[in-house]
Amino acid sequence: MSKIEQTSQRLRAGHLLDVMDIPGLVEQAADMAVLLNPDGIVDGISTNPESPSLGCLDHWVGRSFLDFLAAESRETFAERTALVRSEPQYEPRPLEINHVDNANWEASVRYTLHRVGESGALLLLGRDMQPYAEVQKRLVAEQTARERDGQLLRGTETFYRVVLEASETPLVLIEPEPGRIRDINSAAAQLLGSKVDRLRGTSFAQVFEGRRRAELADALQAAAVADEMRGIDTVSRRNGRVLKVLPEYFRAAGTLYMLCRIAPMDDSDGGGPEFAGALATLYADAGDAIVLTDGKGMIREANEAFLVLADAAQLRDLKGESLADFLVRGSVDLKLLIEGATKRGRMRRYAAQLQSVVGTRAPVEISVTRLRQRGGIWALASSSARARRAIRPR
């Protein structure tokens, strides 16, 4: 088969019958046929019954064809008819125009214009484009719905990521069949002595000492289907920590997954009750003043040493007050403290003067540390400077 170059001329080969030899060919070959006289008046019209959207258009006969064209199609149609009448050798090319009739009927039709003898009359053979327009509308609607679903899915994924990462509970999502880590949060990765990016997608059995994949899978399955919640004891391969894994099954989109909570069996993370009690005692009985504020510097908690330094009788007299009210330079000192902790996580030995509720001043050195949990609470520890002599305002 030889290659044919693209050309504007119609390709013909062999012998074709004259259209007059086939009765009704014009009506059957087109969804819509319109005969226009040289003045553009409709002399005859035929519509295909298989195109119900066109309806009955017999009232067009005797009226100007331009009366039934949309405003944007009239100029295009006038230019094409002038071209057909002025160039006898012009090959018909499709022309898509929009019809209007009354206030609630519109139709898009693709026409080819054909000269009829030498009188200047034109025969318009049209194909109804409404079915194609409806298909296009459905495709656009489907694409819009798909984009909307994709956006919703991305939003759900974002919520999932934020909640997973913000959770203080060490969590691991496992694909039970391959035994692979599908997802993990930072709390779990820290317990396992690694990072999220390194653990995601790896075998869950490889992160534990002396555990084979099949053995660990059987143990997890037995613990997950047990009537009472029980876990399995494991040892992290990377840091040697003793951990308890608490698994449970859940199904998402027809696929079975396993959610594993990981709990430390030792107190090396400093999270045990004994360590928490020691911290509470240190906070309450420390000789240096300690105050906890929120991200804006509003006082939430303070120990006894800070109450003494601020000449306050009880904590409720200070709660809700700004720490700037107890600094001689006020918001200037507070802004520097908060900005320093924000950028570096901590600031040490910031020299300032603290002013009590009765106006007494004392030079202090302030160390500030940002606490990342509990909604951005700040911890500011105030310790007395070497010169503890009070300075009374003049």
C-alpha positions as CSV (number, residue, x, y, z in Angstrom):
1,M,0.0,0.0,0.0
2,S,1.6,3.2,-1.1
3,K,1.8,6.2,1.1
4,I,-0.5,9.1,0.2
5,E,0.5,12.7,1.0
6,Q,-2.1,14.9,2.7
7,T,-3.9,17.1,0.2
8,S,-6.9,19.4,0.1
9,Q,-8.2,17.7,-3.1
10,R,-10.7,14.8,-2.7
11,L,-9.2,11.5,-3.9
12,R,-11.3,9.7,-6.5
13,A,-10.8,6.3,-8.2
14,G,-13.0,4.2,-10.5
15,H,-16.6,5.1,-11.3
16,L,-19.3,6.4,-8.9
17,L,-23.0,6.7,-9.6
18,D,-24.7,10.0,-10.0
19,V,-26.7,10.9,-6.9
20,M,-29.8,11.3,-9.0
21,D,-29.7,7.6,-9.7
22,I,-30.4,6.8,-6.0
23,P,-33.8,8.0,-4.8
24,G,-33.8,9.5,-1.3
25,L,-30.0,9.5,-1.0
26,V,-29.9,13.1,0.2
27,E,-32.4,12.5,3.1
28,Q,-30.7,9.2,4.1
29,A,-27.1,10.4,3.9
30,A,-27.4,13.3,6.3
31,D,-29.1,14.0,9.6
32,M,-30.3,17.3,8.2
33,A,-30.6,18.5,4.6
34,V,-31.5,22.1,3.8
35,L,-32.0,23.6,0.3
36,L,-31.3,27.4,0.1
37,N,-32.2,29.6,-2.8
38,P,-29.8,32.3,-4.0
39,D,-31.3,34.8,-1.5
40,G,-30.6,32.4,1.5
41,I,-34.3,31.5,1.9
42,V,-35.1,28.0,3.0
43,D,-36.9,26.2,0.0
44,G,-36.8,22.7,1.5
45,I,-35.7,20.9,4.7
46,S,-35.4,17.3,5.8
47,T,-34.5,15.9,9.2
48,N,-33.5,12.3,10.1
49,P,-36.1,10.7,12.4
50,E,-33.0,9.0,14.2
51,S,-32.0,12.5,15.4
52,P,-34.9,13.4,17.8
53,S,-33.0,16.4,19.1
54,L,-33.5,18.2,15.8
55,G,-37.3,17.9,16.0
56,C,-39.7,19.2,13.4
57,L,-38.3,22.2,11.5
58,D,-40.9,22.6,8.7
59,H,-41.6,26.2,9.9
60,W,-38.1,27.2,8.5
61,V,-39.4,26.9,4.9
62,G,-39.9,30.3,3.4
63,R,-37.7,32.1,6.0
64,S,-34.1,33.3,5.9
65,F,-31.7,30.6,7.0
66,L,-29.7,33.3,9.0
67,D,-32.7,33.8,11.3
68,F,-32.0,30.4,12.8
69,L,-28.3,30.8,13.4
70,A,-26.6,31.9,16.6
71,A,-24.9,35.3,16.5
72,E,-21.4,33.8,16.5
73,S,-22.2,31.5,13.5
74,R,-23.8,34.1,11.1
75,E,-20.6,35.7,10.0
76,T,-18.8,32.4,9.6
77,F,-21.7,31.0,7.5
78,A,-21.9,34.1,5.3
79,E,-18.1,33.9,4.6
80,R,-18.4,30.2,3.6
81,T,-21.4,30.7,1.3
82,A,-19.6,33.6,-0.5
83,L,-16.6,31.4,-1.0
84,V,-18.6,28.5,-2.4
85,R,-20.5,30.7,-4.8
86,S,-17.4,32.6,-6.0
87,E,-15.1,29.6,-6.6
88,P,-16.7,26.9,-8.8
89,Q,-13.8,24.5,-8.1
90,Y,-14.1,24.8,-4.3
91,E,-14.2,21.4,-2.6
92,P,-16.8,21.3,0.3
93,R,-15.3,21.2,3.8
94,P,-17.2,20.7,7.0
95,L,-18.5,23.8,8.8
96,E,-19.9,23.5,12.3
97,I,-22.5,26.1,13.2
98,N,-25.0,26.6,16.0
99,H,-28.7,26.9,15.4
100,V,-31.2,28.7,17.6
101,D,-35.0,28.5,17.4
102,N,-37.2,30.2,20.0
103,A,-35.8,30.7,23.4
104,N,-35.1,27.1,24.5
105,W,-33.8,25.2,21.5
106,E,-30.2,25.0,20.4
107,A,-28.5,22.6,18.1
108,S,-25.0,22.2,16.8
109,V,-24.8,20.8,13.2
110,R,-21.8,20.2,11.0
111,Y,-22.6,21.1,7.4
112,T,-21.0,20.6,4.0
113,L,-22.1,23.2,1.4
114,H,-22.8,22.0,-2.2
115,R,-23.7,24.2,-5.2
116,V,-26.8,23.2,-7.1
117,G,-26.5,24.0,-10.8
118,E,-25.7,27.5,-12.0
119,S,-28.6,29.2,-10.2
120,G,-26.7,30.0,-7.0
121,A,-28.8,27.7,-4.8
122,L,-27.0,25.7,-2.1
123,L,-27.6,22.3,-0.6
124,L,-26.6,21.9,3.0
125,L,-25.9,18.4,4.2
126,G,-25.6,18.3,8.0
127,R,-24.6,15.9,10.7
128,D,-26.2,16.4,14.1
129,M,-23.5,17.0,16.7
130,Q,-25.7,16.8,19.7
131,P,-24.8,13.1,20.5
132,Y,-21.1,14.0,20.3
133,A,-21.7,17.1,22.5
134,E,-23.5,14.9,25.1
135,V,-20.6,12.4,25.0
136,Q,-18.2,15.2,25.5
137,K,-20.2,16.6,28.4
138,R,-20.2,13.2,30.0
139,L,-16.4,12.9,29.5
140,V,-15.9,16.4,31.0
141,A,-18.1,15.6,33.9
142,E,-16.3,12.3,34.5
143,Q,-12.9,14.0,34.3
144,T,-14.1,16.7,36.7
145,A,-15.5,14.0,39.1
146,R,-12.2,12.1,38.8
147,E,-10.2,15.2,39.6
148,R,-12.5,16.0,42.5
149,D,-12.1,12.4,43.8
150,G,-8.3,12.7,43.4
151,Q,-8.3,16.0,45.4
152,L,-10.4,14.4,48.1
153,L,-8.1,11.4,48.2
154,R,-5.0,13.7,48.5
155,G,-6.8,15.6,51.3
156,T,-7.5,12.3,53.1
157,E,-3.9,11.2,52.6
158,T,-2.7,14.5,54.1
159,F,-5.0,14.1,57.2
160,Y,-3.8,10.5,57.6
161,R,-0.1,11.6,57.4
162,V,-0.6,14.4,59.9
163,V,-2.5,12.3,62.4
164,L,0.0,9.4,62.0
165,E,3.0,11.6,62.5
166,A,1.5,13.6,65.4
167,S,0.6,10.5,67.3
168,E,2.8,9.9,70.3
169,T,1.9,6.2,70.2
170,P,4.5,4.3,68.2
171,L,2.5,2.8,65.2
172,V,3.5,0.5,62.3
173,L,1.2,-0.5,59.4
174,I,2.1,-4.0,58.1
175,E,1.1,-5.8,55.0
176,P,0.6,-9.3,56.5
177,E,1.2,-11.4,53.4
178,P,4.7,-10.1,52.5
179,G,5.4,-9.0,56.0
180,R,6.5,-5.6,54.8
181,I,6.2,-2.3,56.6
182,R,3.7,-0.2,54.7
183,D,4.0,2.9,56.9
184,I,5.5,3.9,60.2
185,N,5.5,7.1,62.3
186,S,8.5,8.8,63.8
187,A,7.7,7.6,67.4
188,A,8.0,3.9,66.3
189,A,11.1,4.6,64.1
190,Q,12.8,6.2,67.1
191,L,12.0,3.2,69.3
192,L,13.4,0.9,66.6
193,G,16.6,3.0,66.4
194,S,16.2,4.1,62.8
195,K,14.4,6.6,60.6
196,V,11.0,6.5,58.9
197,D,12.4,6.6,55.3
198,R,14.8,3.7,56.0
199,L,12.1,1.5,57.6
200,R,9.2,2.1,55.2
201,G,9.0,-0.7,52.7
202,T,11.4,-3.0,54.5
203,S,10.7,-6.4,56.1
204,F,9.2,-6.1,59.6
205,A,11.1,-9.2,60.7
206,Q,14.4,-7.6,59.9
207,V,14.1,-4.9,62.5
208,F,14.1,-7.4,65.3
209,E,16.9,-9.6,66.6
210,G,16.5,-13.4,65.9
211,R,13.1,-13.2,64.2
212,R,12.4,-15.0,60.9
213,R,9.7,-13.7,58.7
214,A,7.4,-16.8,58.9
215,E,7.9,-17.1,62.6
216,L,7.1,-13.5,63.3
217,A,4.1,-13.6,61.0
218,D,2.7,-16.6,62.8
219,A,3.3,-14.9,66.2
220,L,1.6,-11.6,65.1
221,Q,-1.4,-13.5,63.6
222,A,-1.9,-15.5,66.8
223,A,-1.7,-12.3,68.9
224,A,-4.0,-10.4,66.6
225,V,-6.8,-13.0,66.6
226,A,-6.6,-13.7,70.3
227,D,-9.7,-12.9,72.4
228,E,-7.7,-10.8,74.8
229,M,-5.2,-8.2,73.7
230,R,-1.7,-9.6,74.1
231,G,1.5,-8.8,72.4
232,I,4.8,-10.5,71.5
233,D,8.1,-9.6,73.1
234,T,10.9,-8.6,70.7
235,V,14.4,-7.1,70.7
236,S,15.3,-4.3,68.3
237,R,18.2,-5.2,66.1
238,R,19.6,-1.7,65.9
239,N,19.6,-0.6,69.5
240,G,18.9,-3.8,71.5
241,R,15.8,-2.4,73.2
242,V,13.2,-4.8,74.5
243,L,9.9,-4.0,72.9
244,K,6.3,-5.4,73.0
245,V,4.4,-5.4,69.7
246,L,0.6,-5.3,70.0
247,P,-1.0,-6.2,66.6
248,E,-4.6,-6.0,65.4
249,Y,-6.1,-6.6,61.9
250,F,-8.2,-4.2,59.9
251,R,-9.5,-4.1,56.3
252,A,-9.2,-1.2,53.9
253,A,-10.6,-1.3,50.3
254,G,-10.9,-5.1,50.6
255,T,-7.3,-5.6,51.6
256,L,-6.3,-6.9,55.0
257,Y,-3.7,-5.0,56.9
258,M,-2.2,-5.1,60.4
259,L,-1.8,-2.2,62.8
260,C,1.0,-2.8,65.3
261,R,1.5,-0.6,68.4
262,I,5.0,-0.8,69.9
263,A,5.6,-0.3,73.6
264,P,9.0,-0.2,75.3
265,M,9.6,-2.8,78.0
266,D,12.4,-0.8,79.6
267,D,12.7,2.7,81.0
268,S,15.6,3.8,78.8
269,D,13.4,6.2,76.9
270,G,12.8,8.2,80.1
271,G,9.1,7.7,79.8
272,G,8.5,5.3,82.7
273,P,6.4,6.4,85.8
274,E,9.5,6.4,88.0
275,F,11.3,8.9,85.8
276,A,8.1,11.0,85.4
277,G,7.8,11.2,89.2
278,A,11.5,12.2,89.5
279,L,10.9,15.0,87.0
280,A,7.9,16.2,88.9
281,T,9.9,16.3,92.1
282,L,12.7,18.2,90.5
283,Y,10.3,20.7,89.0
284,A,8.6,21.4,92.4
285,D,11.7,21.4,94.6
286,A,14.3,23.0,92.3
287,G,16.2,26.0,93.7
288,D,16.0,27.8,90.4
289,A,12.8,29.3,89.2
290,I,11.0,27.4,86.4
291,V,8.0,28.7,84.5
292,L,6.0,27.1,81.6
293,T,4.4,29.3,79.0
294,D,2.6,28.9,75.8
295,G,4.0,30.0,72.4
296,K,2.9,33.6,73.1
297,G,4.6,33.8,76.4
298,M,1.4,33.4,78.6
299,I,2.2,31.7,81.9
300,R,0.7,28.2,82.3
301,E,2.6,26.8,85.2
302,A,5.4,27.9,87.6
303,N,7.2,26.3,90.5
304,E,7.6,27.6,94.0
305,A,11.0,29.2,93.3
306,F,9.5,31.3,90.6
307,L,6.6,32.4,92.9
308,V,9.2,33.5,95.5
309,L,11.2,35.4,92.8
310,A,8.0,37.1,91.6
311,D,6.7,37.9,95.1
312,A,3.5,36.0,94.2
313,A,1.4,34.4,96.9
314,Q,0.0,31.6,94.7
315,L,0.1,30.3,91.2
316,R,-3.3,31.5,90.2
317,D,-2.1,35.1,90.6
318,L,0.3,34.4,87.7
319,K,-1.6,32.1,85.4
320,G,-2.7,33.8,82.2
321,E,-0.3,36.7,82.7
322,S,2.4,37.4,80.1
323,L,5.9,36.6,81.1
324,A,6.8,40.0,79.7
325,D,5.1,41.6,82.7
326,F,7.8,40.2,84.9
327,L,10.7,41.3,82.7
328,V,12.1,44.8,83.0
329,R,12.4,45.2,79.2
330,G,9.1,43.5,78.8
331,S,8.2,42.3,75.3
332,V,11.7,43.0,74.0
333,D,13.2,40.3,76.3
334,L,10.3,37.9,75.6
335,K,10.6,38.3,71.9
336,L,14.3,37.5,71.9
337,L,13.7,34.5,74.2
338,I,11.0,33.0,72.0
339,E,12.8,33.7,68.7
340,G,16.0,32.1,70.1
341,A,14.1,28.9,71.1
342,T,12.3,28.8,67.8
343,K,15.4,28.9,65.7
344,R,17.7,26.7,67.8
345,G,15.4,24.8,70.1
346,R,17.0,26.3,73.2
347,M,18.8,29.4,74.5
348,R,21.1,29.5,77.5
349,R,22.2,32.2,79.9
350,Y,20.3,35.2,78.7
351,A,21.0,38.1,81.0
352,A,17.9,40.0,82.1
353,Q,16.3,41.7,85.0
354,L,13.1,40.2,86.6
355,Q,10.5,42.5,88.1
356,S,8.2,41.1,90.8
357,V,4.6,42.0,91.3
358,V,5.6,44.6,94.0
359,G,8.2,46.2,91.8
360,T,11.3,44.5,93.2
361,R,14.0,43.9,90.6
362,A,16.6,41.1,90.5
363,P,19.3,40.3,87.9
364,V,18.8,36.8,86.5
365,E,20.2,34.5,83.8
366,I,17.4,32.8,81.8
367,S,17.7,29.5,79.9
368,V,14.8,28.7,77.6
369,T,13.9,25.4,76.0
370,R,11.1,24.6,73.5
371,L,8.9,21.7,74.3
372,R,7.6,20.1,71.1
373,Q,4.7,18.2,72.6
374,R,1.4,19.6,73.8
375,G,0.6,22.2,71.3
376,G,3.9,24.2,71.3
377,I,4.3,24.8,75.0
378,W,7.5,26.7,76.0
379,A,9.6,26.0,79.0
380,L,11.6,28.9,80.4
381,A,13.9,28.2,83.3
382,S,15.1,31.3,85.3
383,S,18.1,31.0,87.5
384,S,19.4,33.8,89.7
385,A,22.6,35.4,88.5
386,R,25.7,35.7,90.6
387,A,24.6,39.1,91.9
388,R,21.4,38.2,93.9
389,R,21.1,41.6,95.5
390,A,17.7,43.0,94.8
391,I,17.4,46.3,93.1
392,R,14.5,48.4,94.1
393,P,13.1,51.0,91.6
394,R,13.8,54.6,92.4
